[in-house]
Amino acid sequence: MNVDSSNSRQGWVIWEENGRYPDVIVELMSPSTAAIDKGIKKNLYEQTFRTSDYFVYDPFNPNSLQGWHLDDN
């Protein structure tokens, strides 16, 4: 939504996007990062970034996909 798609990026840098936070975040997990990805990071993206959709996935575990959608409440 209103993002310059001609801008090539390796990651989202808020100050290079005029202060805009991402609408969707997909986090690739590993066993060593899963607790942080589903805890501290999830809370940060929910409470500070107000990211609409957040997904976590461990590419070595095909059943690991989880996602959260932030609603108005």
Buried (B, 14 or more C-beta within 10 A) or exposed (E): EEEEEEEEEEEBEEEEBEEEBBEEBEBEBEEEBBEEBBEEBBEEBEEEBEBBBBBBBBEEEEEEEBEBEBEEE
